[in-house]
Amino acid sequence: MREEKRRILGLDFGAKTVGVAVSDPLRITAQTVETIMRPQENKLRRTLARIEALAAEYDVEKIVLGFPKNMNSTLGERAEKTLEFKEMLERRCGLPVVLWDERLTTVSATQVLMESNVRRENRKQFVDQIAAGMILQGYLDRIGSEEQDG
């Protein structure tokens, strides 16, 4: 019998929202969970507390955090804020946090919603969750292929 692995949490960290996704126990697929909203960009205590609660609820052993590099691979202001958030997450949750290149995931997530005929005014509430799912799915696909090759 195959032993069940602990889950992985995927996050899309934005200026006022954090999209959340979680892997299935076998780490094959990513499912969207929610979008955490905050009134101000620098108000992170409740956001961190919610992520910590979700990590406990889903028995998470690792967090994959979208890392927004510029298209030329340089790091801008958003990437610097993401690095700071990564450190806060590691301290708060006591879990390893892996950075994952997230270039174009929000664009792809918006495209998925448009193709699904989700009205423009409703897209924002889902786009971050879907982007988190895409970030996590990319990571899951990578570790899955590494396990098959190894």
N, CA, C and O atoms as a DFTB+ gen file, in Angstrom:
600 C
 N C O
     1  1       0.842      -1.186       0.000
     2  2       0.000       0.000       0.000
     3  2       0.882       1.242       0.000
     4  3       1.883       1.311       0.713
     5  1       0.501       2.201      -0.795
     6  2       1.274       3.430      -0.928
     7  2       1.015       4.354       0.257
     8  3      -0.133       4.592       0.633
     9  1       2.090       4.868       0.837
    10  2       1.928       5.753       1.988
    11  2       1.471       7.127       1.522
    12  3       1.948       7.646       0.512
    13  1       0.533       7.712       2.277
    14  2      -0.012       9.011       1.923
    15  2       0.962      10.106       2.326
    16  3       1.476      10.112       3.445
    17  1       1.210      11.022       1.419
    18  2       2.113      12.135       1.683
    19  2       1.324      13.297       2.269
    20  3       0.107      13.386       2.108
    21  1       2.028      14.172       2.942
    22  2       1.382      15.385       3.429
    23  2       1.227      16.355       2.261
    24  3       1.945      16.272       1.265
    25  1       0.301      17.253       2.402
    26  2      -0.043      18.167       1.315
    27  2       0.925      19.345       1.197
    28  3       1.729      19.614       2.089
    29  1       0.816      20.030       0.066
    30  2       1.603      21.232      -0.205
    31  2       0.620      22.372      -0.462
    32  3      -0.372      22.203      -1.171
    33  1       0.905      23.525       0.119
    34  2       0.075      24.711      -0.042
    35  2       0.711      25.604      -1.098
    36  3       1.926      25.802      -1.086
    37  1      -0.083      26.141      -2.002
    38  2       0.404      27.076      -3.014
    39  2      -0.180      28.450      -2.769
    40  3      -1.367      28.580      -2.472
    41  1       0.658      29.493      -2.893
    42  2       0.208      30.858      -2.639
    43  2       0.576      31.792      -3.786
    44  3       1.682      31.738      -4.324
    45  1      -0.378      32.652      -4.148
    46  2      -0.135      33.748      -5.079
    47  2      -0.260      35.029      -4.263
    48  3      -1.369      35.468      -3.959
    49  1       0.877      35.631      -3.907
    50  2       0.936      36.785      -3.021
    51  2       0.838      38.071      -3.818
    52  3       1.713      38.381      -4.627
    53  1      -0.236      38.822      -3.585
    54  2      -0.433      40.086      -4.278
    55  2      -0.457      41.249      -3.307
    56  3      -0.310      41.058      -2.099
    57  1      -0.641      42.449      -3.826
    58  2      -0.611      43.653      -3.004
    59  2      -1.718      43.658      -1.944
    60  3      -1.484      44.093      -0.816
    61  1      -2.918      43.180      -2.289
    62  2      -4.020      43.195      -1.330
    63  2      -4.713      41.853      -1.174
    64  3      -5.689      41.738      -0.432
    65  1      -4.217      40.840      -1.867
    66  2      -4.825      39.514      -1.797
    67  2      -3.745      38.437      -1.789
    68  3      -2.610      38.653      -2.216
    69  1      -4.142      37.270      -1.287
    70  2      -3.298      36.080      -1.414
    71  2      -4.208      34.956      -1.890
    72  3      -5.141      34.558      -1.191
    73  1      -3.928      34.452      -3.080
    74  2      -4.659      33.296      -3.588
    75  2      -4.076      32.048      -2.960
    76  3      -2.860      31.929      -2.811
    77  1      -4.953      31.107      -2.588
    78  2      -4.514      29.893      -1.900
    79  2      -5.010      28.655      -2.645
    80  3      -6.166      28.578      -3.060
    81  1      -4.108      27.694      -2.802
    82  2      -4.448      26.393      -3.377
    83  2      -3.755      25.327      -2.539
    84  3      -2.791      25.611      -1.828
    85  1      -4.253      24.102      -2.630
    86  2      -3.649      22.999      -1.879
    87  2      -3.584      21.768      -2.773
    88  3      -4.439      21.562      -3.634
    89  1      -2.559      20.961      -2.555
    90  2      -2.439      19.724      -3.336
    91  2      -3.358      18.656      -2.757
    92  3      -3.777      18.731      -1.602
    93  1      -3.660      17.666      -3.581
    94  2      -4.333      16.486      -3.059
    95  2      -3.284      15.696      -2.257
    96  3      -2.090      15.969      -2.388
    97  1      -3.701      14.726      -1.434
    98  2      -2.725      13.997      -0.614
    99  2      -1.650      13.262      -1.410
   100  3      -0.559      13.029      -0.888
   101  1      -1.928      12.896      -2.649
   102  2      -0.931      12.209      -3.469
   103  2      -0.036      13.180      -4.231
   104  3       0.890      12.763      -4.927
   105  1      -0.311      14.458      -4.100
   106  2       0.476      15.524      -4.738
   107  2       0.459      15.442      -6.263
   108  3       1.479      15.630      -6.926
   109  1      -0.720      15.159      -6.795
   110  2      -0.872      15.076      -8.246
   111  2      -1.562      16.326      -8.780
   112  3      -1.164      16.865      -9.813
   113  1      -2.596      16.786      -8.077
   114  2      -3.357      17.938      -8.551
   115  2      -3.440      19.029      -7.482
   116  3      -3.336      18.776      -6.282
   117  1      -3.630      20.237      -7.971
   118  2      -3.827      21.399      -7.100
   119  2      -5.290      21.806      -7.160
   120  3      -5.887      21.852      -8.236
   121  1      -5.860      22.101      -6.005
   122  2      -7.230      22.593      -5.934
   123  2      -7.227      23.987      -5.322
   124  3      -6.492      24.249      -4.370
   125  1      -8.045      24.879      -5.867
   126  2      -8.145      26.215      -5.285
   127  2      -8.867      26.125      -3.945
   128  3      -9.731      25.271      -3.747
   129  1      -8.500      27.022      -3.026
   130  2      -9.105      27.024      -1.692
   131  2      -9.852      28.327      -1.442
   132  3     -11.059      28.311      -1.200
   133  1      -9.146      29.457      -1.499
   134  2      -9.779      30.740      -1.212
   135  2      -8.843      31.874      -1.603
   136  3      -7.681      31.657      -1.947
   137  1      -9.381      33.090      -1.540
   138  2      -8.580      34.294      -1.690
   139  2      -8.654      35.043      -0.371
   140  3      -9.736      35.397       0.098
   141  1      -7.495      35.279       0.221
   142  2      -7.421      36.037       1.468
   143  2      -7.297      37.510       1.091
   144  3      -6.393      37.894       0.349
   145  1      -8.207      38.327       1.606
   146  2      -8.209      39.764       1.311
   147  2      -7.674      40.519       2.518
   148  3      -7.888      40.119       3.662
   149  1      -6.966      41.631       2.245
   150  2      -6.570      42.507       3.347
   151  2      -6.759      43.948       2.910
   152  3      -6.562      44.272       1.739
   153  1      -7.143      44.824       3.847
   154  2      -7.466      46.202       3.483
   155  2      -6.247      47.023       3.068
   156  3      -6.362      47.926       2.239
   157  1      -5.075      46.715       3.641
   158  2      -3.870      47.459       3.302
   159  2      -2.730      46.497       3.029
   160  3      -2.635      45.434       3.643
   161  1      -1.860      46.886       2.095
   162  2      -0.788      45.999       1.658
   163  2       0.114      45.555       2.802
   164  3       0.510      44.391       2.855
   165  1       0.443      46.456       3.712
   166  2       1.404      46.117       4.771
   167  2       0.761      45.510       6.017
   168  3       1.451      45.285       7.011
   169  1      -0.531      45.245       5.984
   170  2      -1.217      44.604       7.114
   171  2      -1.250      43.097       6.878
   172  3      -2.124      42.587       6.176
   173  1      -0.286      42.388       7.474
   174  2      -0.129      40.963       7.152
   175  2      -0.418      40.014       8.309
   176  3      -0.420      38.800       8.104
   177  1      -0.662      40.518       9.508
   178  2      -0.831      39.629      10.657
   179  2      -1.994      38.652      10.469
   180  3      -1.836      37.452      10.694
   181  1      -3.144      39.151      10.064
   182  2      -4.313      38.274       9.850
   183  2      -4.082      37.327       8.678
   184  3      -4.497      36.168       8.709
   185  1      -3.418      37.834       7.649
   186  2      -3.116      36.996       6.479
   187  2      -2.236      35.822       6.888
   188  3      -2.512      34.677       6.527
   189  1      -1.178      36.105       7.642
   190  2      -0.277      35.045       8.108
   191  2      -1.009      34.068       9.025
   192  3      -0.788      32.859       8.946
   193  1      -1.876      34.583       9.892
   194  2      -2.642      33.718      10.800
   195  2      -3.563      32.788      10.004
   196  3      -3.701      31.612      10.340
   197  1      -4.196      33.319       8.941
   198  2      -5.097      32.500       8.117
   199  2      -4.309      31.416       7.381
   200  3      -4.757      30.273       7.299
   201  1      -3.140      31.769       6.847
   202  2      -2.314      30.780       6.153
   203  2      -1.854      29.703       7.124
   204  3      -1.837      28.521       6.780
   205  1      -1.484      30.105       8.333
   206  2      -1.073      29.139       9.356
   207  2      -2.224      28.180       9.684
   208  3      -2.011      26.976       9.829
   209  1      -3.445      28.720       9.799
   210  2      -4.619      27.886      10.080
   211  2      -4.897      26.917       8.925
   212  3      -5.203      25.747       9.158
   213  1      -4.792      27.398       7.691
   214  2      -5.012      26.525       6.528
   215  2      -3.945      25.436       6.450
   216  3      -4.247      24.292       6.111
   217  1      -2.707      25.787       6.760
   218  2      -1.623      24.801       6.744
   219  2      -1.903      23.690       7.754
   220  3      -1.658      22.517       7.473
   221  1      -2.413      24.056       8.918
   222  2      -2.754      23.047       9.928
   223  2      -3.965      22.217       9.485
   224  3      -3.964      20.993       9.616
   225  1      -4.989      22.885       8.966
   226  2      -6.216      22.206       8.539
   227  2      -5.945      21.167       7.460
   228  3      -6.526      20.082       7.482
   229  1      -5.065      21.490       6.515
   230  2      -4.788      20.589       5.395
   231  2      -3.556      19.716       5.616
   232  3      -3.135      19.008       4.701
   233  1      -2.971      19.754       6.810
   234  2      -1.791      18.947       7.133
   235  2      -0.676      19.177       6.111
   236  3      -0.189      18.247       5.467
   237  1      -0.297      20.427       5.989
   238  2       0.687      20.857       4.998
   239  2       2.103      20.694       5.538
   240  3       2.366      20.964       6.710
   241  1       3.010      20.251       4.675
   242  2       4.411      20.140       5.107
   243  2       5.317      21.137       4.398
   244  3       6.481      21.296       4.767
   245  1       4.783      21.810       3.377
   246  2       5.600      22.738       2.595
   247  2       4.684      23.754       1.938
   248  3       3.525      23.464       1.639
   249  1       5.222      24.958       1.716
   250  2       4.481      26.018       1.030
   251  2       5.242      26.398      -0.236
   252  3       6.459      26.579      -0.211
   253  1       4.512      26.516      -1.337
   254  2       5.090      26.996      -2.587
   255  2       4.537      28.399      -2.808
   256  3       3.326      28.600      -2.905
   257  1       5.447      29.359      -2.884
   258  2       5.080      30.767      -2.997
   259  2       5.472      31.285      -4.374
   260  3       6.632      31.202      -4.778
   261  1       4.488      31.818      -5.085
   262  2       4.774      32.383      -6.400
   263  2       5.768      33.518      -6.290
   264  3       5.631      34.396      -5.438
   265  1       6.771      33.500      -7.154
   266  2       7.843      34.501      -7.129
   267  2       7.783      35.308      -8.424
   268  3       8.116      34.795      -9.493
   269  1       7.359      36.570      -8.331
   270  2       7.107      37.372      -9.536
   271  2       8.353      38.054     -10.099
   272  3       8.571      39.246      -9.886
   273  1       9.159      37.287     -10.816
   274  2      10.319      37.879     -11.488
   275  2       9.825      38.701     -12.675
   276  3       8.752      38.450     -13.222
   277  1      10.630      39.685     -13.058
   278  2      10.342      40.421     -14.284
   279  2      10.607      39.493     -15.467
   280  3      11.281      38.473     -15.326
   281  1      10.077      39.849     -16.619
   282  2      10.237      38.996     -17.796
   283  2      11.712      38.792     -18.164
   284  3      12.059      37.779     -18.772
   285  1      12.587      39.749     -17.800
   286  2      14.015      39.599     -18.087
   287  2      14.770      38.956     -16.913
   288  3      15.998      39.015     -16.846
   289  1      14.020      38.346     -15.998
   290  2      14.540      37.626     -14.820
   291  2      15.115      38.513     -13.723
   292  3      15.693      37.998     -12.766
   293  1      14.975      39.834     -13.834
   294  2      15.409      40.703     -12.742
   295  2      14.321      40.728     -11.664
   296  3      13.189      40.304     -11.894
   297  1      14.690      41.232     -10.486
   298  2      13.746      41.303      -9.382
   299  2      13.284      42.736      -9.191
   300  3      14.097      43.648      -9.043
   301  1      11.979      42.926      -9.196
   302  2      11.404      44.245      -8.973
   303  2      10.888      44.378      -7.551
   304  3      11.178      43.544      -6.693
   305  1      10.121      45.433      -7.309
   306  2       9.578      45.710      -5.974
   307  2       8.683      44.578      -5.470
   308  3       8.743      44.205      -4.299
   309  1       7.854      44.035      -6.364
   310  2       6.940      42.950      -5.969
   311  2       7.733      41.713      -5.530
   312  3       7.351      41.046      -4.569
   313  1       8.821      41.405      -6.221
   314  2       9.657      40.256      -5.847
   315  2      10.315      40.493      -4.490
   316  3      10.426      39.568      -3.686
   317  1      10.751      41.721      -4.233
   318  2      11.362      42.045      -2.928
   319  2      10.338      41.851      -1.809
   320  3      10.662      41.294      -0.760
   321  1       9.113      42.309      -2.029
   322  2       8.054      42.130      -1.026
   323  2       7.740      40.645      -0.819
   324  3       7.433      40.214       0.292
   325  1       7.821      39.882      -1.890
   326  2       7.588      38.439      -1.805
   327  2       8.671      37.763      -0.971
   328  3       8.375      36.858      -0.190
   329  1       9.915      38.189      -1.127
   330  2      11.008      37.636      -0.317
   331  2      10.794      37.941       1.164
   332  3      11.037      37.086       2.015
   333  1      10.343      39.151       1.475
   334  2      10.039      39.516       2.869
   335  2       8.894      38.651       3.397
   336  3       8.941      38.177       4.532
   337  1       7.869      38.448       2.570
   338  2       6.719      37.632       2.968
   339  2       7.149      36.185       3.211
   340  3       6.668      35.539       4.142
   341  1       8.048      35.684       2.380
   342  2       8.579      34.322       2.541
   343  2       9.202      34.162       3.931
   344  3       8.935      33.178       4.620
   345  1      10.022      35.117       4.339
   346  2      10.652      35.049       5.657
   347  2       9.613      35.063       6.774
   348  3       9.726      34.314       7.744
   349  1       8.593      35.926       6.632
   350  2       7.518      35.989       7.635
   351  2       6.773      34.658       7.716
   352  3       6.469      34.177       8.808
   353  1       6.479      34.066       6.556
   354  2       5.777      32.781       6.509
   355  2       6.577      31.690       7.213
   356  3       6.032      30.922       8.005
   357  1       7.868      31.629       6.919
   358  2       8.711      30.596       7.524
   359  2       8.747      30.745       9.045
   360  3       8.663      29.760       9.778
   361  1       8.875      31.990       9.507
   362  2       8.882      32.226      10.965
   363  2       7.539      31.861      11.591
   364  3       7.489      31.196      12.626
   365  1       6.451      32.298      10.956
   366  2       5.113      32.113      11.531
   367  2       4.670      30.644      11.496
   368  3       4.152      30.128      12.487
   369  1       4.872      29.980      10.363
   370  2       4.342      28.627      10.168
   371  2       5.348      27.526      10.496
   372  3       4.953      26.381      10.716
   373  1       6.628      27.850      10.532
   374  2       7.646      26.835      10.803
   375  2       7.751      25.793       9.698
   376  3       8.166      24.660       9.942
   377  1       7.376      26.176       8.488
   378  2       7.411      25.260       7.342
   379  2       8.379      25.795       6.293
   380  3       8.576      27.006       6.191
   381  1       8.990      24.895       5.506
   382  2       9.818      25.389       4.408
   383  2       8.946      26.062       3.355
   384  3       7.842      25.603       3.059
   385  1       9.457      27.159       2.794
   386  2       8.753      27.886       1.747
   387  2       9.635      27.878       0.501
   388  3      10.770      28.353       0.527
   389  1       9.098      27.335      -0.584
   390  2       9.806      27.237      -1.852
   391  2       9.298      28.338      -2.766
   392  3       8.090      28.509      -2.927
   393  1      10.220      29.089      -3.368
   394  2       9.819      30.106      -4.342
   395  2       9.657      29.449      -5.708
   396  3      10.480      28.626      -6.111
   397  1       8.586      29.819      -6.422
   398  2       8.309      29.239      -7.733
   399  2       8.028      30.364      -8.716
   400  3       7.182      31.221      -8.459
   401  1       8.724      30.364      -9.823
   402  2       8.569      31.395     -10.846
   403  2       7.112      31.453     -11.296
   404  3       6.562      30.468     -11.789
   405  1       6.508      32.597     -11.123
   406  2       5.083      32.710     -11.436
   407  2       4.798      33.603     -12.633
   408  3       3.656      34.014     -12.839
   409  1       5.820      33.908     -13.422
   410  2       5.588      34.816     -14.552
   411  2       4.419      34.343     -15.405
   412  3       4.342      33.179     -15.799
   413  1       3.529      35.259     -15.674
   414  2       2.359      35.080     -16.545
   415  2       1.238      34.218     -15.955
   416  3       0.262      33.949     -16.654
   417  1       1.340      33.775     -14.696
   418  2       0.238      32.957     -14.154
   419  2      -1.043      33.760     -14.003
   420  3      -2.124      33.228     -14.256
   421  1      -0.962      35.027     -13.598
   422  2      -2.178      35.825     -13.463
   423  2      -2.805      36.069     -14.827
   424  3      -4.029      36.072     -14.960
   425  1      -1.968      36.275     -15.841
   426  2      -2.471      36.434     -17.209
   427  2      -3.183      35.149     -17.644
   428  3      -4.279      35.195     -18.204
   429  1      -2.547      34.004     -17.381
   430  2      -3.156      32.712     -17.749
   431  2      -4.444      32.470     -16.975
   432  3      -5.422      31.979     -17.538
   433  1      -4.454      32.810     -15.687
   434  2      -5.650      32.614     -14.862
   435  2      -6.797      33.475     -15.378
   436  3      -7.937      33.015     -15.438
   437  1      -6.507      34.710     -15.748
   438  2      -7.529      35.603     -16.295
   439  2      -8.074      35.041     -17.603
   440  3      -9.277      35.105     -17.858
   441  1      -7.192      34.492     -18.427
   442  2      -7.601      33.895     -19.698
   443  2      -8.552      32.711     -19.464
   444  3      -9.555      32.566     -20.163
   445  1      -8.226      31.871     -18.476
   446  2      -9.089      30.729     -18.139
   447  2     -10.486      31.221     -17.746
   448  3     -11.495      30.666     -18.181
   449  1     -10.529      32.265     -16.923
   450  2     -11.825      32.802     -16.490
   451  2     -12.601      33.398     -17.657
   452  3     -13.819      33.237     -17.740
   453  1     -11.908      34.083     -18.555
   454  2     -12.578      34.647     -19.732
   455  2     -13.141      33.539     -20.615
   456  3     -14.267      33.635     -21.101
   457  1     -12.354      32.494     -20.817
   458  2     -12.802      31.373     -21.640
   459  2     -13.955      30.620     -20.981
   460  3     -14.744      29.957     -21.654
   461  1     -14.042      30.733     -19.659
   462  2     -15.126      30.076     -18.922
   463  2     -16.345      30.985     -18.797
   464  3     -17.308      30.662     -18.101
   465  1     -16.289      32.123     -19.482
   466  2     -17.396      33.090     -19.486
   467  2     -17.742      33.643     -18.108
   468  3     -18.906      33.924     -17.823
   469  1     -16.724      33.800     -17.248
   470  2     -16.944      34.440     -15.956
   471  2     -16.973      35.945     -16.208
   472  3     -16.082      36.495     -16.857
   473  1     -18.003      36.601     -15.690
   474  2     -18.163      38.037     -15.923
   475  2     -16.980      38.808     -15.353
   476  3     -16.425      38.441     -14.317
   477  1     -16.607      39.870     -16.033
   478  2     -15.451      40.681     -15.656
   479  2     -15.488      41.091     -14.178
   480  3     -14.471      41.008     -13.490
   481  1     -16.646      41.528     -13.690
   482  2     -16.737      42.001     -12.304
   483  2     -16.570      40.860     -11.287
   484  3     -16.310      41.115     -10.111
   485  1     -16.717      39.622     -11.729
   486  2     -16.561      38.468     -10.833
   487  2     -15.173      37.821     -10.915
   488  3     -14.826      36.984     -10.082
   489  1     -14.396      38.204     -11.906
   490  2     -13.100      37.544     -12.116
   491  2     -12.128      37.757     -10.972
   492  3     -11.420      36.832     -10.574
   493  1     -12.090      38.989     -10.432
   494  2     -11.077      39.321      -9.432
   495  2     -11.148      38.374      -8.231
   496  3     -10.114      38.022      -7.663
   497  1     -12.354      37.960      -7.840
   498  2     -12.466      37.092      -6.670
   499  2     -11.909      35.690      -6.908
   500  3     -11.644      34.958      -5.955
   501  1     -11.733      35.316      -8.174
   502  2     -11.227      33.976      -8.486
   503  2      -9.819      33.947      -9.059
   504  3      -9.137      32.927      -8.959
   505  1      -9.366      35.057      -9.664
   506  2      -8.120      35.035     -10.415
   507  2      -6.920      34.669      -9.528
   508  3      -6.027      33.952      -9.980
   509  1      -6.884      35.141      -8.293
   510  2      -5.742      34.844      -7.425
   511  2      -5.722      33.381      -7.000
   512  3      -4.657      32.771      -6.898
   513  1      -6.911      32.818      -6.750
   514  2      -6.986      31.387      -6.412
   515  2      -6.505      30.536      -7.581
   516  3      -5.749      29.582      -7.398
   517  1      -6.951      30.889      -8.784
   518  2      -6.570      30.113      -9.958
   519  2      -5.072      30.257     -10.220
   520  3      -4.408      29.286     -10.581
   521  1      -4.538      31.471     -10.037
   522  2      -3.098      31.678     -10.196
   523  2      -2.338      30.829      -9.168
   524  3      -1.316      30.227      -9.499
   525  1      -2.831      30.779      -7.923
   526  2      -2.193      29.939      -6.897
   527  2      -2.226      28.474      -7.318
   528  3      -1.248      27.749      -7.139
   529  1      -3.358      28.042      -7.879
   530  2      -3.474      26.668      -8.363
   531  2      -2.487      26.386      -9.487
   532  3      -1.908      25.301      -9.544
   533  1      -2.289      27.347     -10.380
   534  2      -1.334      27.174     -11.489
   535  2       0.105      27.125     -10.972
   536  3       0.914      26.329     -11.450
   537  1       0.418      27.971     -10.001
   538  2       1.749      27.962      -9.391
   539  2       2.007      26.592      -8.764
   540  3       3.036      25.962      -9.012
   541  1       1.052      26.146      -7.949
   542  2       1.205      24.863      -7.265
   543  2       1.242      23.707      -8.262
   544  3       2.039      22.783      -8.104
   545  1       0.390      23.749      -9.284
   546  2       0.374      22.655     -10.265
   547  2       1.705      22.562     -11.001
   548  3       2.193      21.463     -11.262
   549  1       2.294      23.706     -11.335
   550  2       3.612      23.706     -11.971
   551  2       4.651      23.035     -11.087
   552  3       5.474      22.252     -11.561
   553  1       4.604      23.346      -9.803
   554  2       5.538      22.729      -8.857
   555  2       5.282      21.223      -8.739
   556  3       6.224      20.430      -8.759
   557  1       4.019      20.832      -8.616
   558  2       3.668      19.412      -8.497
   559  2       4.106      18.631      -9.733
   560  3       4.608      17.513      -9.622
   561  1       3.915      19.225     -10.914
   562  2       4.336      18.563     -12.153
   563  2       5.847      18.363     -12.155
   564  3       6.335      17.318     -12.587
   565  1       6.578      19.343     -11.681
   566  2       8.043      19.245     -11.634
   567  2       8.484      18.142     -10.669
   568  3       9.304      17.297     -11.029
   569  1       7.944      18.145      -9.445
   570  2       8.409      17.108      -8.492
   571  2       7.934      15.724      -8.919
   572  3       8.608      14.728      -8.656
   573  1       6.774      15.655      -9.577
   574  2       6.277      14.375     -10.070
   575  2       7.194      13.801     -11.145
   576  3       7.490      12.607     -11.143
   577  1       7.639      14.654     -12.059
   578  2       8.534      14.159     -13.117
   579  2       9.906      13.828     -12.553
   580  3      10.560      12.911     -13.050
   581  1      10.364      14.546     -11.528
   582  2      11.646      14.231     -10.896
   583  2      11.590      12.879     -10.188
   584  3      12.554      12.113     -10.211
   585  1      10.434      12.593      -9.552
   586  2      10.274      11.293      -8.879
   587  2      10.268      10.160      -9.885
   588  3      10.806       9.087      -9.609
   589  1       9.659      10.380     -11.068
   590  2       9.638       9.343     -12.099
   591  2      11.013       9.121     -12.705
   592  3      11.390       7.993     -13.020
   593  1      11.773      10.231     -12.868
   594  2      13.114      10.134     -13.442
   595  2      14.102       9.546     -12.449
   596  3      15.059       8.873     -12.833
   597  1      13.860       9.810     -11.146
   598  2      14.802       9.393     -10.101
   599  2      14.608       7.975      -9.744
   600  3      15.314       7.453      -8.881
